[in-house]
């Protein structure tokens, strides 16, 4: 019997609006594209979420991808708080599920620096039973390790839990560990699928 719901954060409970954010800088097109490839679309981005490296080290790794645009990269990273906007439905949905008797947890790939810059947007976490962010444990989804840490820390039985994420690789990883899963594409569809599972 499902008694626990585990939510991803980005593109599930908050909009990670990095594309819109990049447009706000009014960089020339070639500069914008170079900065995007050096940061958001780089292999280093996952390591940013893992947060083993210091902030300075990760920024340097982005700069190494496009040394000519160091100034622009530093500017983009310094204002990452502007990439996160909480969805209108987030708080009421969590409240509704809590009132229905479910335990609610967060499992998210999230960089330490981004977390510090977006704490206000993440205030819905207070209504949850617990949260685990990748930067806290230096592990990222879809690695099995972060799921094991979550279940041990919060005494979650995967067979009694449903995991919602927009990333199919993360969904497959959770499924392999015994979670029921919902590949998140919209709140409406997720509610429908939750009702079927429950």
PyMOL commands that place a pseudoatom at each C-alpha (Angstrom):
pseudoatom trace, name=CA, resn=UNK, resi=1, chain=A, elem=C, hetatm=0, pos=[0.000, 0.000, 0.000]
pseudoatom trace, name=CA, resn=UNK, resi=2, chain=A, elem=C, hetatm=0, pos=[1.436, 3.363, -1.016]
pseudoatom trace, name=CA, resn=UNK, resi=3, chain=A, elem=C, hetatm=0, pos=[1.807, 5.748, 1.916]
pseudoatom trace, name=CA, resn=UNK, resi=4, chain=A, elem=C, hetatm=0, pos=[4.769, 7.841, 0.709]
pseudoatom trace, name=CA, resn=UNK, resi=5, chain=A, elem=C, hetatm=0, pos=[5.237, 10.242, -2.209]
pseudoatom trace, name=CA, resn=UNK, resi=6, chain=A, elem=C, hetatm=0, pos=[8.714, 11.368, -3.277]
pseudoatom trace, name=CA, resn=UNK, resi=7, chain=A, elem=C, hetatm=0, pos=[8.974, 14.422, -5.521]
pseudoatom trace, name=CA, resn=UNK, resi=8, chain=A, elem=C, hetatm=0, pos=[11.768, 15.665, -7.723]
pseudoatom trace, name=CA, resn=UNK, resi=9, chain=A, elem=C, hetatm=0, pos=[12.009, 19.482, -7.631]
pseudoatom trace, name=CA, resn=UNK, resi=10, chain=A, elem=C, hetatm=0, pos=[13.090, 20.905, -11.009]
pseudoatom trace, name=CA, resn=UNK, resi=11, chain=A, elem=C, hetatm=0, pos=[10.305, 20.890, -13.639]
pseudoatom trace, name=CA, resn=UNK, resi=12, chain=A, elem=C, hetatm=0, pos=[7.991, 19.134, -11.146]
pseudoatom trace, name=CA, resn=UNK, resi=13, chain=A, elem=C, hetatm=0, pos=[7.556, 21.553, -8.228]
pseudoatom trace, name=CA, resn=UNK, resi=14, chain=A, elem=C, hetatm=0, pos=[9.537, 24.483, -9.653]
pseudoatom trace, name=CA, resn=UNK, resi=15, chain=A, elem=C, hetatm=0, pos=[10.208, 25.789, -13.140]
pseudoatom trace, name=CA, resn=UNK, resi=16, chain=A, elem=C, hetatm=0, pos=[13.922, 25.665, -13.951]
pseudoatom trace, name=CA, resn=UNK, resi=17, chain=A, elem=C, hetatm=0, pos=[13.754, 28.575, -16.389]
pseudoatom trace, name=CA, resn=UNK, resi=18, chain=A, elem=C, hetatm=0, pos=[17.373, 28.647, -17.508]
pseudoatom trace, name=CA, resn=UNK, resi=19, chain=A, elem=C, hetatm=0, pos=[16.513, 29.358, -21.163]
pseudoatom trace, name=CA, resn=UNK, resi=20, chain=A, elem=C, hetatm=0, pos=[14.423, 32.406, -20.282]
pseudoatom trace, name=CA, resn=UNK, resi=21, chain=A, elem=C, hetatm=0, pos=[17.103, 33.453, -17.793]
pseudoatom trace, name=CA, resn=UNK, resi=22, chain=A, elem=C, hetatm=0, pos=[19.786, 33.427, -20.494]
pseudoatom trace, name=CA, resn=UNK, resi=23, chain=A, elem=C, hetatm=0, pos=[17.675, 35.713, -22.684]
pseudoatom trace, name=CA, resn=UNK, resi=24, chain=A, elem=C, hetatm=0, pos=[17.675, 38.345, -19.915]
pseudoatom trace, name=CA, resn=UNK, resi=25, chain=A, elem=C, hetatm=0, pos=[21.394, 39.021, -20.399]
pseudoatom trace, name=CA, resn=UNK, resi=26, chain=A, elem=C, hetatm=0, pos=[21.022, 40.259, -23.986]
pseudoatom trace, name=CA, resn=UNK, resi=27, chain=A, elem=C, hetatm=0, pos=[24.271, 38.573, -24.963]
pseudoatom trace, name=CA, resn=UNK, resi=28, chain=A, elem=C, hetatm=0, pos=[25.014, 38.331, -28.705]
pseudoatom trace, name=CA, resn=UNK, resi=29, chain=A, elem=C, hetatm=0, pos=[23.732, 34.995, -29.998]
pseudoatom trace, name=CA, resn=UNK, resi=30, chain=A, elem=C, hetatm=0, pos=[27.183, 33.416, -30.355]
pseudoatom trace, name=CA, resn=UNK, resi=31, chain=A, elem=C, hetatm=0, pos=[28.136, 34.468, -26.828]
pseudoatom trace, name=CA, resn=UNK, resi=32, chain=A, elem=C, hetatm=0, pos=[24.879, 33.154, -25.365]
pseudoatom trace, name=CA, resn=UNK, resi=33, chain=A, elem=C, hetatm=0, pos=[25.328, 29.797, -27.094]
pseudoatom trace, name=CA, resn=UNK, resi=34, chain=A, elem=C, hetatm=0, pos=[28.933, 29.492, -25.930]
pseudoatom trace, name=CA, resn=UNK, resi=35, chain=A, elem=C, hetatm=0, pos=[27.988, 30.252, -22.322]
pseudoatom trace, name=CA, resn=UNK, resi=36, chain=A, elem=C, hetatm=0, pos=[25.097, 27.768, -22.407]
pseudoatom trace, name=CA, resn=UNK, resi=37, chain=A, elem=C, hetatm=0, pos=[27.371, 25.015, -23.723]
pseudoatom trace, name=CA, resn=UNK, resi=38, chain=A, elem=C, hetatm=0, pos=[29.971, 25.873, -21.096]
pseudoatom trace, name=CA, resn=UNK, resi=39, chain=A, elem=C, hetatm=0, pos=[27.488, 25.738, -18.207]
pseudoatom trace, name=CA, resn=UNK, resi=40, chain=A, elem=C, hetatm=0, pos=[23.927, 24.364, -18.412]
pseudoatom trace, name=CA, resn=UNK, resi=41, chain=A, elem=C, hetatm=0, pos=[24.672, 21.923, -21.231]
pseudoatom trace, name=CA, resn=UNK, resi=42, chain=A, elem=C, hetatm=0, pos=[28.110, 20.822, -20.080]
pseudoatom trace, name=CA, resn=UNK, resi=43, chain=A, elem=C, hetatm=0, pos=[29.127, 17.523, -18.489]
pseudoatom trace, name=CA, resn=UNK, resi=44, chain=A, elem=C, hetatm=0, pos=[30.368, 19.624, -15.571]
pseudoatom trace, name=CA, resn=UNK, resi=45, chain=A, elem=C, hetatm=0, pos=[26.787, 20.592, -14.706]
pseudoatom trace, name=CA, resn=UNK, resi=46, chain=A, elem=C, hetatm=0, pos=[26.151, 17.200, -13.068]
pseudoatom trace, name=CA, resn=UNK, resi=47, chain=A, elem=C, hetatm=0, pos=[29.257, 17.702, -10.974]
pseudoatom trace, name=CA, resn=UNK, resi=48, chain=A, elem=C, hetatm=0, pos=[27.871, 21.089, -10.002]
pseudoatom trace, name=CA, resn=UNK, resi=49, chain=A, elem=C, hetatm=0, pos=[24.811, 19.241, -8.612]
pseudoatom trace, name=CA, resn=UNK, resi=50, chain=A, elem=C, hetatm=0, pos=[27.070, 16.711, -6.887]
pseudoatom trace, name=CA, resn=UNK, resi=51, chain=A, elem=C, hetatm=0, pos=[28.941, 19.602, -5.225]
pseudoatom trace, name=CA, resn=UNK, resi=52, chain=A, elem=C, hetatm=0, pos=[32.138, 17.768, -4.315]
pseudoatom trace, name=CA, resn=UNK, resi=53, chain=A, elem=C, hetatm=0, pos=[34.120, 20.626, -5.853]
pseudoatom trace, name=CA, resn=UNK, resi=54, chain=A, elem=C, hetatm=0, pos=[34.173, 24.040, -4.197]
pseudoatom trace, name=CA, resn=UNK, resi=55, chain=A, elem=C, hetatm=0, pos=[32.182, 26.849, -5.796]
pseudoatom trace, name=CA, resn=UNK, resi=56, chain=A, elem=C, hetatm=0, pos=[35.397, 28.342, -7.159]
pseudoatom trace, name=CA, resn=UNK, resi=57, chain=A, elem=C, hetatm=0, pos=[36.496, 25.013, -8.623]
pseudoatom trace, name=CA, resn=UNK, resi=58, chain=A, elem=C, hetatm=0, pos=[33.204, 24.403, -10.418]
pseudoatom trace, name=CA, resn=UNK, resi=59, chain=A, elem=C, hetatm=0, pos=[33.145, 27.961, -11.796]
pseudoatom trace, name=CA, resn=UNK, resi=60, chain=A, elem=C, hetatm=0, pos=[36.679, 27.442, -13.075]
pseudoatom trace, name=CA, resn=UNK, resi=61, chain=A, elem=C, hetatm=0, pos=[35.599, 24.215, -14.771]
pseudoatom trace, name=CA, resn=UNK, resi=62, chain=A, elem=C, hetatm=0, pos=[32.841, 26.133, -16.596]
pseudoatom trace, name=CA, resn=UNK, resi=63, chain=A, elem=C, hetatm=0, pos=[35.306, 28.851, -17.591]
pseudoatom trace, name=CA, resn=UNK, resi=64, chain=A, elem=C, hetatm=0, pos=[37.714, 26.259, -19.002]
pseudoatom trace, name=CA, resn=UNK, resi=65, chain=A, elem=C, hetatm=0, pos=[34.947, 25.265, -21.420]
pseudoatom trace, name=CA, resn=UNK, resi=66, chain=A, elem=C, hetatm=0, pos=[34.893, 28.795, -22.873]
pseudoatom trace, name=CA, resn=UNK, resi=67, chain=A, elem=C, hetatm=0, pos=[37.803, 30.900, -21.538]
pseudoatom trace, name=CA, resn=UNK, resi=68, chain=A, elem=C, hetatm=0, pos=[36.988, 33.834, -23.811]
pseudoatom trace, name=CA, resn=UNK, resi=69, chain=A, elem=C, hetatm=0, pos=[33.697, 34.335, -21.965]
pseudoatom trace, name=CA, resn=UNK, resi=70, chain=A, elem=C, hetatm=0, pos=[34.867, 34.214, -18.343]
pseudoatom trace, name=CA, resn=UNK, resi=71, chain=A, elem=C, hetatm=0, pos=[33.152, 37.481, -17.486]
pseudoatom trace, name=CA, resn=UNK, resi=72, chain=A, elem=C, hetatm=0, pos=[29.809, 36.334, -18.902]
pseudoatom trace, name=CA, resn=UNK, resi=73, chain=A, elem=C, hetatm=0, pos=[30.028, 32.907, -17.253]
pseudoatom trace, name=CA, resn=UNK, resi=74, chain=A, elem=C, hetatm=0, pos=[30.714, 34.472, -13.856]
pseudoatom trace, name=CA, resn=UNK, resi=75, chain=A, elem=C, hetatm=0, pos=[27.766, 36.822, -14.353]
pseudoatom trace, name=CA, resn=UNK, resi=76, chain=A, elem=C, hetatm=0, pos=[25.409, 33.956, -15.235]
pseudoatom trace, name=CA, resn=UNK, resi=77, chain=A, elem=C, hetatm=0, pos=[26.497, 31.772, -12.298]
pseudoatom trace, name=CA, resn=UNK, resi=78, chain=A, elem=C, hetatm=0, pos=[26.314, 34.651, -9.797]
pseudoatom trace, name=CA, resn=UNK, resi=79, chain=A, elem=C, hetatm=0, pos=[22.610, 35.169, -10.515]
pseudoatom trace, name=CA, resn=UNK, resi=80, chain=A, elem=C, hetatm=0, pos=[21.414, 31.554, -10.666]
pseudoatom trace, name=CA, resn=UNK, resi=81, chain=A, elem=C, hetatm=0, pos=[18.710, 32.331, -8.123]
pseudoatom trace, name=CA, resn=UNK, resi=82, chain=A, elem=C, hetatm=0, pos=[16.758, 33.849, -11.015]
pseudoatom trace, name=CA, resn=UNK, resi=83, chain=A, elem=C, hetatm=0, pos=[16.452, 30.462, -12.736]
pseudoatom trace, name=CA, resn=UNK, resi=84, chain=A, elem=C, hetatm=0, pos=[13.952, 29.049, -10.227]
pseudoatom trace, name=CA, resn=UNK, resi=85, chain=A, elem=C, hetatm=0, pos=[10.244, 29.905, -10.003]
pseudoatom trace, name=CA, resn=UNK, resi=86, chain=A, elem=C, hetatm=0, pos=[7.861, 27.849, -7.855]
pseudoatom trace, name=CA, resn=UNK, resi=87, chain=A, elem=C, hetatm=0, pos=[4.783, 26.602, -9.697]
pseudoatom trace, name=CA, resn=UNK, resi=88, chain=A, elem=C, hetatm=0, pos=[1.439, 28.033, -8.530]
pseudoatom trace, name=CA, resn=UNK, resi=89, chain=A, elem=C, hetatm=0, pos=[0.151, 24.569, -7.634]
pseudoatom trace, name=CA, resn=UNK, resi=90, chain=A, elem=C, hetatm=0, pos=[3.108, 23.369, -5.556]
pseudoatom trace, name=CA, resn=UNK, resi=91, chain=A, elem=C, hetatm=0, pos=[2.136, 24.376, -2.021]
pseudoatom trace, name=CA, resn=UNK, resi=92, chain=A, elem=C, hetatm=0, pos=[-1.545, 23.497, -2.354]
pseudoatom trace, name=CA, resn=UNK, resi=93, chain=A, elem=C, hetatm=0, pos=[-0.730, 20.100, -3.901]
pseudoatom trace, name=CA, resn=UNK, resi=94, chain=A, elem=C, hetatm=0, pos=[1.650, 19.186, -1.095]
pseudoatom trace, name=CA, resn=UNK, resi=95, chain=A, elem=C, hetatm=0, pos=[-0.882, 20.350, 1.489]
pseudoatom trace, name=CA, resn=UNK, resi=96, chain=A, elem=C, hetatm=0, pos=[-3.658, 18.321, -0.140]
pseudoatom trace, name=CA, resn=UNK, resi=97, chain=A, elem=C, hetatm=0, pos=[-1.535, 15.142, -0.186]
pseudoatom trace, name=CA, resn=UNK, resi=98, chain=A, elem=C, hetatm=0, pos=[-0.426, 15.672, 3.407]
pseudoatom trace, name=CA, resn=UNK, resi=99, chain=A, elem=C, hetatm=0, pos=[-4.037, 16.109, 4.517]
pseudoatom trace, name=CA, resn=UNK, resi=100, chain=A, elem=C, hetatm=0, pos=[-4.862, 12.849, 2.713]
pseudoatom trace, name=CA, resn=UNK, resi=101, chain=A, elem=C, hetatm=0, pos=[-2.366, 11.122, 5.013]
pseudoatom trace, name=CA, resn=UNK, resi=102, chain=A, elem=C, hetatm=0, pos=[0.686, 10.692, 2.774]
pseudoatom trace, name=CA, resn=UNK, resi=103, chain=A, elem=C, hetatm=0, pos=[4.290, 11.177, 3.849]
pseudoatom trace, name=CA, resn=UNK, resi=104, chain=A, elem=C, hetatm=0, pos=[5.904, 13.661, 1.436]
pseudoatom trace, name=CA, resn=UNK, resi=105, chain=A, elem=C, hetatm=0, pos=[9.618, 13.813, 0.638]
pseudoatom trace, name=CA, resn=UNK, resi=106, chain=A, elem=C, hetatm=0, pos=[11.901, 15.626, -1.811]
pseudoatom trace, name=CA, resn=UNK, resi=107, chain=A, elem=C, hetatm=0, pos=[14.748, 13.999, -3.759]
pseudoatom trace, name=CA, resn=UNK, resi=108, chain=A, elem=C, hetatm=0, pos=[16.521, 16.414, -6.063]
pseudoatom trace, name=CA, resn=UNK, resi=109, chain=A, elem=C, hetatm=0, pos=[19.739, 16.985, -7.963]
pseudoatom trace, name=CA, resn=UNK, resi=110, chain=A, elem=C, hetatm=0, pos=[20.550, 20.465, -6.723]
pseudoatom trace, name=CA, resn=UNK, resi=111, chain=A, elem=C, hetatm=0, pos=[23.837, 22.331, -6.462]
pseudoatom trace, name=CA, resn=UNK, resi=112, chain=A, elem=C, hetatm=0, pos=[24.914, 23.800, -3.128]
pseudoatom trace, name=CA, resn=UNK, resi=113, chain=A, elem=C, hetatm=0, pos=[25.361, 27.269, -4.635]
pseudoatom trace, name=CA, resn=UNK, resi=114, chain=A, elem=C, hetatm=0, pos=[21.953, 27.203, -6.335]
pseudoatom trace, name=CA, resn=UNK, resi=115, chain=A, elem=C, hetatm=0, pos=[20.322, 26.091, -3.091]
pseudoatom trace, name=CA, resn=UNK, resi=116, chain=A, elem=C, hetatm=0, pos=[21.808, 29.028, -1.202]
pseudoatom trace, name=CA, resn=UNK, resi=117, chain=A, elem=C, hetatm=0, pos=[20.510, 31.405, -3.894]
pseudoatom trace, name=CA, resn=UNK, resi=118, chain=A, elem=C, hetatm=0, pos=[16.993, 29.942, -4.060]
pseudoatom trace, name=CA, resn=UNK, resi=119, chain=A, elem=C, hetatm=0, pos=[15.998, 29.191, -0.465]
pseudoatom trace, name=CA, resn=UNK, resi=120, chain=A, elem=C, hetatm=0, pos=[13.016, 31.563, -0.649]
pseudoatom trace, name=CA, resn=UNK, resi=121, chain=A, elem=C, hetatm=0, pos=[11.624, 29.749, -3.677]
pseudoatom trace, name=CA, resn=UNK, resi=122, chain=A, elem=C, hetatm=0, pos=[12.013, 26.418, -1.877]
pseudoatom trace, name=CA, resn=UNK, resi=123, chain=A, elem=C, hetatm=0, pos=[9.939, 27.354, 1.193]
pseudoatom trace, name=CA, resn=UNK, resi=124, chain=A, elem=C, hetatm=0, pos=[7.429, 24.594, 0.325]
pseudoatom trace, name=CA, resn=UNK, resi=125, chain=A, elem=C, hetatm=0, pos=[9.967, 22.149, 1.778]
pseudoatom trace, name=CA, resn=UNK, resi=126, chain=A, elem=C, hetatm=0, pos=[8.801, 23.184, 5.241]
pseudoatom trace, name=CA, resn=UNK, resi=127, chain=A, elem=C, hetatm=0, pos=[5.485, 21.427, 4.556]
pseudoatom trace, name=CA, resn=UNK, resi=128, chain=A, elem=C, hetatm=0, pos=[7.229, 18.158, 3.617]
pseudoatom trace, name=CA, resn=UNK, resi=129, chain=A, elem=C, hetatm=0, pos=[8.346, 15.353, 5.920]
pseudoatom trace, name=CA, resn=UNK, resi=130, chain=A, elem=C, hetatm=0, pos=[11.910, 15.574, 4.686]
pseudoatom trace, name=CA, resn=UNK, resi=131, chain=A, elem=C, hetatm=0, pos=[14.186, 16.476, 1.784]
pseudoatom trace, name=CA, resn=UNK, resi=132, chain=A, elem=C, hetatm=0, pos=[17.429, 15.144, 0.369]
pseudoatom trace, name=CA, resn=UNK, resi=133, chain=A, elem=C, hetatm=0, pos=[19.462, 17.201, -2.078]
pseudoatom trace, name=CA, resn=UNK, resi=134, chain=A, elem=C, hetatm=0, pos=[22.386, 15.873, -4.096]
pseudoatom trace, name=CA, resn=UNK, resi=135, chain=A, elem=C, hetatm=0, pos=[24.784, 18.517, -2.759]
pseudoatom trace, name=CA, resn=UNK, resi=136, chain=A, elem=C, hetatm=0, pos=[24.231, 17.234, 0.787]
pseudoatom trace, name=CA, resn=UNK, resi=137, chain=A, elem=C, hetatm=0, pos=[25.464, 13.712, 0.011]
pseudoatom trace, name=CA, resn=UNK, resi=138, chain=A, elem=C, hetatm=0, pos=[27.695, 14.242, -3.067]
pseudoatom trace, name=CA, resn=UNK, resi=139, chain=A, elem=C, hetatm=0, pos=[25.610, 11.784, -5.083]
pseudoatom trace, name=CA, resn=UNK, resi=140, chain=A, elem=C, hetatm=0, pos=[23.197, 12.423, -7.941]
pseudoatom trace, name=CA, resn=UNK, resi=141, chain=A, elem=C, hetatm=0, pos=[20.234, 10.714, -9.583]
pseudoatom trace, name=CA, resn=UNK, resi=142, chain=A, elem=C, hetatm=0, pos=[20.085, 8.316, -11.373]
pseudoatom trace, name=CA, resn=UNK, resi=143, chain=A, elem=C, hetatm=0, pos=[22.799, 6.743, -9.201]
pseudoatom trace, name=CA, resn=UNK, resi=144, chain=A, elem=C, hetatm=0, pos=[21.351, 4.078, -6.890]
pseudoatom trace, name=CA, resn=UNK, resi=145, chain=A, elem=C, hetatm=0, pos=[23.358, 5.470, -3.951]
pseudoatom trace, name=CA, resn=UNK, resi=146, chain=A, elem=C, hetatm=0, pos=[21.230, 8.584, -3.529]
pseudoatom trace, name=CA, resn=UNK, resi=147, chain=A, elem=C, hetatm=0, pos=[18.031, 6.520, -3.470]
pseudoatom trace, name=CA, resn=UNK, resi=148, chain=A, elem=C, hetatm=0, pos=[19.530, 4.206, -0.835]
pseudoatom trace, name=CA, resn=UNK, resi=149, chain=A, elem=C, hetatm=0, pos=[20.500, 7.211, 1.298]
pseudoatom trace, name=CA, resn=UNK, resi=150, chain=A, elem=C, hetatm=0, pos=[16.953, 8.578, 0.985]
pseudoatom trace, name=CA, resn=UNK, resi=151, chain=A, elem=C, hetatm=0, pos=[15.240, 5.337, 1.996]
pseudoatom trace, name=CA, resn=UNK, resi=152, chain=A, elem=C, hetatm=0, pos=[17.579, 4.750, 4.934]
pseudoatom trace, name=CA, resn=UNK, resi=153, chain=A, elem=C, hetatm=0, pos=[17.473, 8.331, 6.226]
pseudoatom trace, name=CA, resn=UNK, resi=154, chain=A, elem=C, hetatm=0, pos=[13.681, 8.612, 6.162]
pseudoatom trace, name=CA, resn=UNK, resi=155, chain=A, elem=C, hetatm=0, pos=[12.731, 4.959, 6.709]
pseudoatom trace, name=CA, resn=UNK, resi=156, chain=A, elem=C, hetatm=0, pos=[11.017, 4.649, 3.324]
pseudoatom trace, name=CA, resn=UNK, resi=157, chain=A, elem=C, hetatm=0, pos=[9.973, 1.269, 1.952]
pseudoatom trace, name=CA, resn=UNK, resi=158, chain=A, elem=C, hetatm=0, pos=[10.213, 1.557, -1.860]
pseudoatom trace, name=CA, resn=UNK, resi=159, chain=A, elem=C, hetatm=0, pos=[7.281, -0.851, -2.308]
pseudoatom trace, name=CA, resn=UNK, resi=160, chain=A, elem=C, hetatm=0, pos=[5.134, 1.623, -0.348]
pseudoatom trace, name=CA, resn=UNK, resi=161, chain=A, elem=C, hetatm=0, pos=[6.364, 4.727, -2.192]
pseudoatom trace, name=CA, resn=UNK, resi=162, chain=A, elem=C, hetatm=0, pos=[5.784, 6.474, -5.516]
pseudoatom trace, name=CA, resn=UNK, resi=163, chain=A, elem=C, hetatm=0, pos=[8.512, 8.607, -7.090]
pseudoatom trace, name=CA, resn=UNK, resi=164, chain=A, elem=C, hetatm=0, pos=[7.753, 11.476, -9.488]
pseudoatom trace, name=CA, resn=UNK, resi=165, chain=A, elem=C, hetatm=0, pos=[10.442, 12.909, -11.782]
pseudoatom trace, name=CA, resn=UNK, resi=166, chain=A, elem=C, hetatm=0, pos=[10.559, 14.545, -15.212]
pseudoatom trace, name=CA, resn=UNK, resi=167, chain=A, elem=C, hetatm=0, pos=[13.764, 12.675, -16.149]
pseudoatom trace, name=CA, resn=UNK, resi=168, chain=A, elem=C, hetatm=0, pos=[13.167, 9.179, -17.541]
pseudoatom trace, name=CA, resn=UNK, resi=169, chain=A, elem=C, hetatm=0, pos=[16.620, 7.928, -16.466]
pseudoatom trace, name=CA, resn=UNK, resi=170, chain=A, elem=C, hetatm=0, pos=[15.793, 8.810, -12.860]
pseudoatom trace, name=CA, resn=UNK, resi=171, chain=A, elem=C, hetatm=0, pos=[12.413, 7.098, -13.197]
pseudoatom trace, name=CA, resn=UNK, resi=172, chain=A, elem=C, hetatm=0, pos=[14.035, 3.899, -14.467]
pseudoatom trace, name=CA, resn=UNK, resi=173, chain=A, elem=C, hetatm=0, pos=[16.552, 3.946, -11.610]
pseudoatom trace, name=CA, resn=UNK, resi=174, chain=A, elem=C, hetatm=0, pos=[13.787, 4.291, -9.010]
pseudoatom trace, name=CA, resn=UNK, resi=175, chain=A, elem=C, hetatm=0, pos=[11.715, 1.571, -10.680]
pseudoatom trace, name=CA, resn=UNK, resi=176, chain=A, elem=C, hetatm=0, pos=[14.689, -0.818, -10.549]
pseudoatom trace, name=CA, resn=UNK, resi=177, chain=A, elem=C, hetatm=0, pos=[14.868, -0.251, -6.791]
pseudoatom trace, name=CA, resn=UNK, resi=178, chain=A, elem=C, hetatm=0, pos=[11.220, -1.137, -6.242]
pseudoatom trace, name=CA, resn=UNK, resi=179, chain=A, elem=C, hetatm=0, pos=[9.504, 2.255, -6.291]
pseudoatom trace, name=CA, resn=UNK, resi=180, chain=A, elem=C, hetatm=0, pos=[6.245, 2.848, -8.110]
pseudoatom trace, name=CA, resn=UNK, resi=181, chain=A, elem=C, hetatm=0, pos=[6.967, 5.697, -10.513]
pseudoatom trace, name=CA, resn=UNK, resi=182, chain=A, elem=C, hetatm=0, pos=[5.326, 8.494, -12.451]
pseudoatom trace, name=CA, resn=UNK, resi=183, chain=A, elem=C, hetatm=0, pos=[7.172, 10.141, -15.321]
pseudoatom trace, name=CA, resn=UNK, resi=184, chain=A, elem=C, hetatm=0, pos=[6.110, 13.735, -14.736]
pseudoatom trace, name=CA, resn=UNK, resi=185, chain=A, elem=C, hetatm=0, pos=[4.930, 15.733, -17.758]
pseudoatom trace, name=CA, resn=UNK, resi=186, chain=A, elem=C, hetatm=0, pos=[2.203, 17.849, -16.127]
pseudoatom trace, name=CA, resn=UNK, resi=187, chain=A, elem=C, hetatm=0, pos=[0.445, 18.157, -12.785]
pseudoatom trace, name=CA, resn=UNK, resi=188, chain=A, elem=C, hetatm=0, pos=[-2.859, 17.091, -14.337]
pseudoatom trace, name=CA, resn=UNK, resi=189, chain=A, elem=C, hetatm=0, pos=[-1.420, 13.859, -15.754]
pseudoatom trace, name=CA, resn=UNK, resi=190, chain=A, elem=C, hetatm=0, pos=[0.464, 13.157, -12.531]
pseudoatom trace, name=CA, resn=UNK, resi=191, chain=A, elem=C, hetatm=0, pos=[-2.741, 13.493, -10.479]
pseudoatom trace, name=CA, resn=UNK, resi=192, chain=A, elem=C, hetatm=0, pos=[-4.491, 11.040, -12.811]
pseudoatom trace, name=CA, resn=UNK, resi=193, chain=A, elem=C, hetatm=0, pos=[-1.671, 8.527, -12.539]
pseudoatom trace, name=CA, resn=UNK, resi=194, chain=A, elem=C, hetatm=0, pos=[-1.493, 8.935, -8.763]
pseudoatom trace, name=CA, resn=UNK, resi=195, chain=A, elem=C, hetatm=0, pos=[-5.207, 8.180, -8.483]
pseudoatom trace, name=CA, resn=UNK, resi=196, chain=A, elem=C, hetatm=0, pos=[-4.726, 4.979, -10.507]
pseudoatom trace, name=CA, resn=UNK, resi=197, chain=A, elem=C, hetatm=0, pos=[-1.840, 3.886, -8.285]
pseudoatom trace, name=CA, resn=UNK, resi=198, chain=A, elem=C, hetatm=0, pos=[-3.637, 4.692, -5.060]
for i in range(1, 198): cmd.bond("trace and resi %d" % i, "trace and resi %d" % (i + 1))
show_as sticks, trace
zoom trace
